[in-house]
Amino acid sequence: MTTFQSTFAKHLAGYVRLRRGLGLKFKEQERMLHAFDQFVAERDYQGPLTQELALEFATAKQGISLNRSAYRYQVVRHFSDYLATFVPSTPRLDSTVLRRPRTRPPAYIFTEEQLGALLHEAIHVSSYNPLRGITLHAMVGLAASTGMRLGEVVRLDKGDVDLDSGVLLIKQTKFAKDRLVPVHSSAREILCGYAAARDAAFPYASTPAFFINMFCKRFANPTLQGAFLDLTRRSGMRSGRDKGPSFHSLRHSFAVRRLIAWYRAGMDVQAMLPALATYMGHVHYTDTAYYLTATAELLGLAAEKFQAGGEEVPS
């Protein structure tokens, strides 16, 4: 990251150091604060951090969602609270402005045919460099079969992947916790095939990363997200800049497919939710229960089971 340059530069730098010193990763927030700093500097603004300035920054980009605008505003608002301890004249920003919607947007759930199309496009993404296709196919396939987050896939090190047992060590996840993730035998075979191709192409790679790009370095999160969005366009699931599935949709789809399989097997899905929450690295039960009504098929299966048992469908 570049240094801060606006009239708030000194205090922005101090705020980031403080948050990092408290043990927070603070990466996305720091990027947002740099965007705010650039916004202020480009306007040569020299006044106080006002409500109007924060709102202008939050809504400056066209086409972003209310959720994103609210996030931009809240990041600046939290900084303003810090700034007020050094500049007492800083006005208190209204916490109720641009509230993020309480309801979650509907999850995009891939069909089996769509997943097959994505994996087909992934493996054939480059006729000039087959390893690129093998790599992307393995990363998408792993996320689809385990529900791993994009960042978790990217952060995998070679030492985290036991190809003999098919168990992955997911370190320092979203909530700074580690967990073990066993993978299906078919996924293990794909990972073994990728690792063999990677080592043949880059026998002297020094990076500890399990998945590496064509520059022999670890993938950046935006790079993988961009490659995935391109796959969805090539597969006909997204046109131009229209909204469509993201890499995180693989995680949604994994959870829903697992719940459907449990319902079809006659299992007590409510009792199994804690196991799914642990596997996926959820901290709150509600994060996993959200998937119970994610698709019409799943809701229908749940309704049949609960009506047969004289119970109400969970909401």
C-alpha positions as CSV (number, residue, x, y, z in Angstrom):
1,M,0.0,0.0,0.0
2,T,1.1,3.6,-0.7
3,T,1.4,6.1,2.1
4,F,-1.5,8.4,2.9
5,Q,-1.4,11.8,1.3
6,S,-4.5,13.8,2.3
7,T,-5.1,16.2,5.2
8,F,-6.0,13.2,7.3
9,A,-2.8,11.3,6.4
10,K,-1.1,11.3,9.8
11,H,-4.2,10.1,11.7
12,L,-5.1,7.5,9.0
13,A,-1.7,5.9,9.3
14,G,-2.0,5.9,13.1
15,Y,-5.5,4.4,13.0
16,V,-4.3,1.5,10.8
17,R,-1.4,0.9,13.1
18,L,-3.7,0.8,16.1
19,R,-6.1,-1.7,14.5
20,R,-3.3,-3.9,13.4
21,G,-1.8,-3.7,16.9
22,L,-5.0,-5.1,18.3
23,G,-4.5,-8.2,16.2
24,L,-6.9,-7.4,13.4
25,K,-6.0,-8.2,9.8
26,F,-7.7,-5.0,8.7
27,K,-6.8,-5.5,5.0
28,E,-10.1,-4.6,3.3
29,Q,-10.6,-1.7,5.7
30,E,-7.1,-0.3,5.0
31,R,-7.8,-0.5,1.2
32,M,-11.0,1.4,1.8
33,L,-9.2,4.1,3.9
34,H,-6.7,4.5,1.1
35,A,-9.5,5.0,-1.3
36,F,-11.0,7.7,1.0
37,D,-7.6,9.3,1.4
38,Q,-7.2,9.5,-2.4
39,F,-10.8,10.8,-2.7
40,V,-9.9,13.7,-0.2
41,A,-6.5,14.4,-1.7
42,E,-7.8,14.6,-5.3
43,R,-10.3,17.3,-4.2
44,D,-7.5,19.2,-2.2
45,Y,-9.9,19.1,0.7
46,Q,-8.5,20.7,3.9
47,G,-11.5,20.9,6.1
48,P,-12.8,18.6,8.9
49,L,-14.2,15.1,8.4
50,T,-17.9,15.9,8.1
51,Q,-21.0,13.9,7.5
52,E,-21.3,15.3,4.0
53,L,-17.8,14.3,3.1
54,A,-18.3,10.8,4.3
55,L,-21.5,10.4,2.4
56,E,-20.0,11.9,-0.7
57,F,-17.2,9.3,-0.6
58,A,-19.6,6.5,0.2
59,T,-21.8,7.2,-2.8
60,A,-19.2,8.5,-5.2
61,K,-18.9,5.3,-7.3
62,Q,-21.7,4.7,-9.7
63,G,-23.4,1.3,-9.9
64,I,-22.3,-0.1,-6.5
65,S,-24.8,-1.7,-4.2
66,L,-26.4,-0.1,-1.1
67,N,-24.4,-2.7,0.9
68,R,-21.1,-1.5,-0.5
69,S,-22.0,2.1,-0.1
70,A,-23.0,1.4,3.5
71,Y,-19.7,-0.4,4.1
72,R,-17.7,2.5,2.7
73,Y,-19.5,4.9,5.0
74,Q,-19.1,2.7,8.1
75,V,-15.3,2.3,7.6
76,V,-15.0,6.2,7.4
77,R,-17.3,6.6,10.4
78,H,-15.2,4.3,12.6
79,F,-12.1,6.3,11.6
80,S,-13.9,9.5,12.5
81,D,-14.4,8.2,16.1
82,Y,-10.7,7.6,16.3
83,L,-9.9,11.0,14.8
84,A,-12.2,12.8,17.3
85,T,-9.8,11.8,20.1
86,F,-7.1,13.9,18.5
87,V,-9.3,16.5,16.8
88,P,-12.1,17.1,19.3
89,S,-13.9,19.4,16.8
90,T,-14.6,16.3,14.5
91,P,-18.4,15.9,14.4
92,R,-19.9,12.6,15.3
93,L,-21.1,10.8,12.2
94,D,-24.6,9.3,12.2
95,S,-24.5,5.5,12.6
96,T,-28.0,5.1,11.1
97,V,-27.1,6.6,7.7
98,L,-26.8,4.1,4.8
99,R,-27.6,1.1,6.9
100,R,-26.8,-2.2,5.3
101,P,-29.9,-4.3,4.5
102,R,-30.7,-6.8,7.2
103,T,-31.9,-9.4,4.7
104,R,-29.3,-11.4,2.7
105,P,-29.6,-11.4,-1.1
106,P,-30.7,-14.8,-2.5
107,A,-27.8,-17.1,-3.0
108,Y,-26.9,-18.2,-6.5
109,I,-26.9,-22.0,-6.6
110,F,-25.2,-23.8,-9.4
111,T,-26.9,-26.8,-11.0
112,E,-24.9,-29.9,-11.7
113,E,-24.9,-29.1,-15.4
114,Q,-23.6,-25.6,-14.7
115,L,-20.8,-26.9,-12.5
116,G,-19.9,-29.3,-15.2
117,A,-19.8,-26.4,-17.7
118,L,-17.6,-24.3,-15.4
119,L,-15.1,-27.1,-15.0
120,H,-15.1,-27.8,-18.7
121,E,-14.3,-24.2,-19.4
122,A,-11.7,-24.1,-16.7
123,I,-9.7,-27.1,-18.0
124,H,-9.8,-25.7,-21.6
125,V,-9.2,-22.0,-20.7
126,S,-5.8,-21.9,-22.5
127,S,-4.8,-23.9,-25.6
128,Y,-1.3,-22.4,-25.3
129,N,-0.7,-23.2,-21.6
130,P,-2.5,-26.4,-20.5
131,L,-1.1,-25.9,-16.9
132,R,-3.2,-22.8,-16.5
133,G,-6.3,-24.8,-17.2
134,I,-5.3,-27.6,-14.9
135,T,-4.7,-25.1,-12.1
136,L,-8.0,-23.3,-12.5
137,H,-9.9,-26.6,-12.9
138,A,-8.3,-27.8,-9.6
139,M,-9.1,-24.6,-7.7
140,V,-12.7,-24.3,-8.9
141,G,-13.2,-28.1,-8.3
142,L,-11.8,-27.9,-4.8
143,A,-14.1,-25.0,-3.8
144,A,-17.1,-26.7,-5.4
145,S,-16.5,-30.0,-3.5
146,T,-15.6,-28.5,-0.1
147,G,-17.3,-25.1,0.1
148,M,-13.9,-23.4,0.9
149,R,-13.8,-19.7,0.6
150,L,-11.8,-18.1,-2.2
151,G,-9.1,-16.8,0.3
152,E,-8.8,-20.2,1.8
153,V,-8.1,-21.8,-1.5
154,V,-5.5,-19.1,-2.4
155,R,-3.8,-19.3,1.0
156,L,-3.2,-23.1,0.9
157,D,0.4,-24.0,1.3
158,K,2.0,-27.2,0.1
159,G,2.4,-28.3,3.8
160,D,-1.3,-27.8,4.3
161,V,-2.3,-30.4,1.7
162,D,-1.9,-34.1,2.7
163,L,-2.3,-35.8,-0.7
164,D,-2.0,-39.2,0.9
165,S,-4.9,-38.9,3.3
166,G,-6.8,-36.2,1.4
167,V,-7.0,-33.9,4.4
168,L,-6.4,-30.1,4.1
169,L,-5.4,-27.8,7.0
170,I,-7.2,-24.5,6.6
171,K,-5.2,-22.0,8.6
172,Q,-6.2,-18.6,9.9
173,T,-9.6,-18.5,8.3
174,K,-12.1,-15.6,8.2
175,F,-12.4,-15.8,12.0
176,A,-8.7,-16.5,12.7
177,K,-9.3,-20.2,13.4
178,D,-7.8,-23.4,12.0
179,R,-9.8,-26.4,10.8
180,L,-9.2,-29.7,9.0
181,V,-11.1,-30.4,5.8
182,P,-11.2,-33.9,4.4
183,V,-11.9,-34.0,0.6
184,H,-13.6,-36.6,-1.5
185,S,-11.4,-39.2,-3.3
186,S,-12.2,-37.7,-6.7
187,A,-11.1,-34.3,-5.5
188,R,-7.9,-35.8,-4.0
189,E,-7.1,-37.3,-7.4
190,I,-7.5,-33.9,-9.1
191,L,-5.2,-32.3,-6.5
192,C,-2.7,-35.0,-7.0
193,G,-2.8,-34.5,-10.8
194,Y,-2.4,-30.8,-10.4
195,A,0.5,-31.1,-8.0
196,A,2.3,-33.5,-10.4
197,A,1.8,-31.1,-13.3
198,R,2.9,-28.1,-11.2
199,D,6.1,-29.7,-10.0
200,A,6.9,-30.9,-13.5
201,A,6.5,-27.4,-14.9
202,F,8.1,-25.6,-12.0
203,P,10.5,-28.0,-10.3
204,Y,12.5,-25.3,-8.5
205,A,9.5,-23.2,-7.3
206,S,10.5,-21.5,-4.1
207,T,7.0,-20.3,-3.0
208,P,5.3,-22.4,-0.3
209,A,1.9,-21.8,-2.1
210,F,0.1,-25.0,-3.2
211,F,-1.6,-23.2,-6.1
212,I,0.7,-21.0,-8.1
213,N,0.2,-18.8,-11.2
214,M,2.2,-18.8,-14.4
215,F,4.8,-16.5,-12.7
216,C,5.5,-19.1,-10.1
217,K,3.8,-17.0,-7.4
218,R,0.7,-17.4,-5.2
219,F,-2.5,-16.2,-6.7
220,A,-4.0,-12.9,-5.6
221,N,-7.6,-13.0,-4.5
222,P,-8.8,-10.6,-7.3
223,T,-7.0,-12.6,-9.9
224,L,-8.8,-15.8,-9.1
225,Q,-12.1,-14.0,-8.8
226,G,-11.6,-12.4,-12.2
227,A,-10.7,-15.7,-13.8
228,F,-13.8,-17.2,-12.3
229,L,-16.1,-14.4,-13.5
230,D,-14.6,-15.0,-17.0
231,L,-15.5,-18.7,-16.7
232,T,-19.1,-17.7,-15.9
233,R,-19.2,-15.5,-19.0
234,R,-17.8,-18.2,-21.2
235,S,-20.3,-20.6,-19.8
236,G,-23.2,-18.3,-20.5
237,M,-24.1,-17.5,-16.9
238,R,-23.2,-13.9,-17.0
239,S,-23.3,-11.3,-19.8
240,G,-21.2,-8.2,-19.8
241,R,-21.2,-6.5,-16.4
242,D,-24.6,-7.9,-15.3
243,K,-24.9,-9.5,-11.9
244,G,-24.3,-13.2,-11.8
245,P,-22.6,-15.9,-9.8
246,S,-19.3,-15.2,-8.0
247,F,-16.6,-17.6,-6.6
248,H,-18.5,-17.5,-3.3
249,S,-21.5,-19.0,-5.1
250,L,-19.5,-22.3,-5.1
251,R,-19.6,-22.2,-1.3
252,H,-23.4,-21.6,-1.3
253,S,-23.9,-24.4,-3.8
254,F,-21.8,-26.9,-1.8
255,A,-23.8,-26.3,1.4
256,V,-27.2,-26.6,-0.4
257,R,-26.2,-29.8,-2.2
258,R,-25.1,-31.3,1.1
259,L,-28.3,-30.4,2.8
260,I,-30.3,-31.9,-0.1
261,A,-28.4,-35.1,0.1
262,W,-29.1,-35.4,3.8
263,Y,-32.8,-34.8,3.3
264,R,-33.0,-37.4,0.6
265,A,-31.1,-39.9,2.9
266,G,-33.8,-39.3,5.6
267,M,-31.3,-37.8,8.0
268,D,-32.1,-35.3,10.7
269,V,-30.8,-32.2,9.0
270,Q,-31.2,-29.9,12.0
271,A,-29.0,-32.2,14.0
272,M,-26.4,-32.3,11.2
273,L,-26.1,-28.5,10.9
274,P,-23.4,-28.1,13.6
275,A,-21.3,-30.6,11.7
276,L,-21.7,-28.7,8.5
277,A,-21.0,-25.4,10.3
278,T,-17.7,-26.8,11.6
279,Y,-16.7,-28.2,8.2
280,M,-17.4,-24.8,6.5
281,G,-15.8,-22.7,9.3
282,H,-18.9,-20.9,10.3
283,V,-18.9,-19.3,13.8
284,H,-22.6,-18.7,14.1
285,Y,-25.3,-21.3,13.6
286,T,-27.5,-18.8,11.7
287,D,-24.8,-18.6,9.0
288,T,-25.4,-22.3,8.2
289,A,-29.1,-22.4,8.9
290,Y,-29.4,-19.7,6.2
291,Y,-29.0,-22.4,3.5
292,L,-32.1,-24.3,4.7
293,T,-34.3,-22.2,2.4
294,A,-31.8,-21.4,-0.3
295,T,-33.6,-23.2,-3.1
296,A,-37.1,-24.3,-4.0
297,E,-35.9,-28.0,-4.1
298,L,-34.4,-27.8,-0.7
299,L,-37.4,-26.0,0.8
300,G,-39.7,-28.6,-0.8
301,L,-37.7,-31.5,0.7
302,A,-37.7,-29.8,4.1
303,A,-41.5,-29.2,3.9
304,E,-42.2,-32.8,3.1
305,K,-40.1,-34.0,6.0
306,F,-41.5,-31.6,8.5
307,Q,-45.1,-32.1,7.4
308,A,-44.6,-35.8,7.8
309,G,-43.4,-35.3,11.3
310,G,-46.1,-32.7,12.2
311,E,-43.6,-29.9,12.6
312,E,-43.2,-26.5,11.0
313,V,-40.8,-25.7,8.3
314,P,-37.8,-23.8,9.6
315,S,-37.5,-20.2,8.5
